[in-house]
Amino acid sequence: MLRIVWFGVAAVIGCGLATGDAGAAAIRCDTCRVDRDFRAEAVKMGAGTHLVYNLRANMIQQYYVGHDSTDAGGGEVTRAVRSAGPVVQRETPPAPAVEQIRRGNGGSVEVGGTLRPTYFVPVDMLGLNPDARSRTAYDYVRDQNLRGMVESAVGNVNVISQVVGGHGLTAATDLPRLAANDTGFRDLARPMFKVIFKDGSFVMIAVNPEHQNGESEQGSERTAAGQFIPSDLQGVEGTWTDHGGENLARMATHMASLGATMTSSGPSGGSVKAITCSGTAAAKTCAVEYRIR
């Protein structure tokens, strides 16, 4: 059964929100409901012009926050003026920003209350050949042909429609068109497919119905328990454990194939308890700790 998880709206949407003012900063505030909430968020950011928005509530306000009254000019400042605090003026937000929030609200509601929904997709849904379906994320990090086949399948409109449904496909197609390229809104509108291989390992792939292929999220390959699968020797750094029943034998083999020097301790023939790796980018040593089965 296809499972779906909805992530919250990414805070970075505000980094590219069209403001019409080069100095304005966009601030996400999911809890802002009334004027004083928006005002407080703007004041918290300090001096400058700030757009404060709540996408789910389809609300956006703009404030100019001046420097503290003590900075108003030369001369001695009285105690009363010093306690007055910054000057705050509410302004009319630019029309492009208001329109983005309005459309983003409508689109996000259509695809589950977020601009970036994540769908759990078993590899069998992609229509790959039997050999490709039997592979894992360990293979994915090193096999460019496997990567190409999976990305091509994820970009297939029939696969997308099967996974997200008709209404979701329409929303996924419309959302990237809602804003100009320089807003940062477009990238956030792409759904994510969490492609799950037979062993439970997975990779995250961004979907854009306007493109022929999906786009793998760099470094997103994980084991079934969510542990990082390095794609090169430089990434072999840190500690991997068998918590959650993780079988680390494949990880140890994978690290050795990347060029890491492997050492071992513990009972011979036991299961791998932990792998700890360190060293320079070009020379890594991994200590493999075994335990009795």
N, C-alpha and C positions, 0 to 999 in steps of 0.2 A: 504494500500500500504506500502510495506517495505521501510523504510527510512534508509539511511546510512550517518553517519558522520565520517569524517577522522580526527583523531587527529594527530598533528605533531609528528615527531620522538622523542621519549623520550630521554631527555638529559642523562639519566643514562646508555644508551648503552655504553658510553665511560668508565664507571666505570669498565667494565669487558672486554673491548676490548683486544684481545690477542696482547701483545706488544713485547714479547720476551725480555723485559727489565723490571725487577722488579721495577725499579725506574721511568719508563715512565708513564706519565699521559695522558689520552686521553681527548681531548677537542672537543666538538661539535661546529661547526661554520657554520650555514646555509647560511651566507652571504659571506663566503670566496670564491673567484673566481680566484684570481691571487696570485703569490708568496708573495707579500707584505702583503696581507690579512692574510695568514696563519702565516707568520713571526710575524706580529703584535699581533696575538692572543697568540702565544707562549711567546713572551716577556711580555705580560700582566700577564701571570701566574707566572712570576718570575723565579728564578734559578731552573734548573733541565732539564730533558729530557721530551719533550712534543710531543704527536701525535695530530695533528689538522686535523679534517676530516669534509667533507661535503658529507653526504650520498646521497642526491639527485643528486649532481653533480658528484658522484663517484670519489671523490678526497681525498687524504690523504697525508700529509707531516709531517716529523719529524724534530724537532729542538732541539739542545742542547743550553740552555741559561746559561751562566756562571754568576758568581757573578759580581757585578759592578767592574769596573777597579780599584776602590779605595781599593778593597780587595785583590789586586794582590800580596801583600807582605809587608814586613816591610819598614820602612823609610818614609820620607816625600813625599807626592804625589803632583805633580804640578797641577796647575789649568787646563791645557790642558788635562791631563790624567783624572782628576776628571770629566770633562764634556764628556768624551768619551762614557760613559754608559756601559751596560753589553756586554759581548762577546756573539755573536750569531752565531752558526754554523748549517747549514742545513745538515741533515744526511739522509741516505737511510732508510725508514721505513721497519720494518720486514715483510717478505713475508706473514705470517699468517694474519697480520692486513690488508694488502692490499687486500688479498683474501676475508676477511670478508666484507670489504666495497664494493668490487665488487659484491659479491653475494647478500649482503644486498640491494644494489641499484637495482639489477635485480628483486629481490623478492618484494621489496617495491613498485616498479613501477607496478608489476602485481596485487597487492592488493590495489592500489590506492594512491601510493606515501607515504606510511607510513608503518612501521613495525607492528603497532598495530591499525588496523582498528576497529571501533566500529559500530556494526549493531543494529538498533532498531528492536526488535522482539516482536510483539504482542503475548500474552500468548496463543492465539488460534492456533498459528503456531506449538506449541510444541506437539500437539496430546494428551494432558492430559484429564483425565475424567472430566465430567461436574462440579463436586464439586471442584476439584483442580483449574479449570479455573475460578471459581467464587471467589477465594481467593484474598488476597491483600498482599502487602509487610509487613503490620502489622502482618499478619499470618505467613509470611515467616520467620521472626526473631525468632519465638517461636516454630514453628511446624517443627520438624526435618524430618517428613515423607514427608511433602510438599516440603521441601528443597531437599530431596533426589530424589523425582520424577522430579522436575524441572532440577536438575543437570544431572540426567540420560537422560532426553529428549534432553538437550542441547548437550550432548556428543554423541548422536546418529548420525552416519554419514549421514543418509538420511535427517535428520533435518538440519545438517550443510550444506549439498549440496544444499538443497532447499533455504536456507538463503543466502549463499555466491555465489552460482553458481559454475559451473564446474571448471573454471579457478581459481577462488578464493580458492576453496577447494584444488586444486593442490598446489597453492602457500602456503596455510596455513599448508599443510602437509610437504612441502619441507623446509620452512624457519627454523623450529626448528632444522633441521638436519645440518644447514650450519656451525655451530661452535661447538667447544668442550663445555662440560658442564660448565667449569670454566670461560667462557667468559662473561656470563651475557646476551649474545645475544639470547639464547634460550627462556627465559621467555618473552622477549620483542616481540618475533615473534608470540605470541598467539593472535588471534583475541578476541575481547570482544563482548559479546552479552548483550545488555541492554534489559532485559526481562520486558515488560510493562504489568501490570495487568489491569483488567477491569476498576478500579477506577483511573487509570493513575499513580499509585505508581509503583516503579520499583526497580530492583536489577541488579547489574553488575556481569556477570559470564564469566570467562576466558575459552576459548575453545582450546583444543589440540586434533586434530584428532587421535593422538597416544594413547590417554587415553579413557576409556569407559565412564567417567563422566566429566561434566564440573566442574569448581571450583569457587564457589562464592567468590567474593572479600569481605573480612571481613569489616563490617561496611558500605557497599555500599547501604543498603536499604534506599530509599527515598520516600517522599510523591510525589504527582503529581506536586507540586510546587518546588520540589527539597529539601525539608527540611528533616533533619536527623530523622530516626526512631530508637530510642534506643532499644537495645535487652535485656538490664538488667538495674537494678536500678542505677548503676554507670554511665551509659550514660545519665541519666536524669539530665542534667545540661545545662543551657542557656535559651534563649528566642525564642519562636516560635510565629509567627504572622500570621494573615489572609491575608496578602498582596497577591495580585494575585487571590483573591477569595478562598483561601484555607479554607476548612472546618476543623476546629480544634477540633470538638466535639469528633471525633474518637481518636485523639491524646490524649486528656484529659483522655478518658476511658482507653486507652492503658497505659498511665503513672500510673494511679491508679492501674491497674492490675499488674504492676511491683513492686508495694509496696510504691509508693510515696504518701505522705500526701497532699491532695488537699484542697485548700481554694479558695473562690470565692468572687468576687466583681462585682458591676454593676447590671443592671436590670435582675430580675429573668425571665427565659424563653427566654432570648436573645441569639444571636449567640456568639460564642467565638471569642473575638478580639485578645487576646494574652495569652500565657502561659509562665510564668517565673519561673524557677526551680533552686534551690540551696540547699546546704547542704553537708554532708559528704558522702562518698561512700556508707555507709550503711543506711543513713537516709536522704531522700530528701523531701523537701516541695515545692509544685508547686502552685503559685498564678494564678488562672484562672480569666481573666478579660472579662466580658461579655459586649455586646453592644446591643442596640435596633435593632431588625430585620429590 
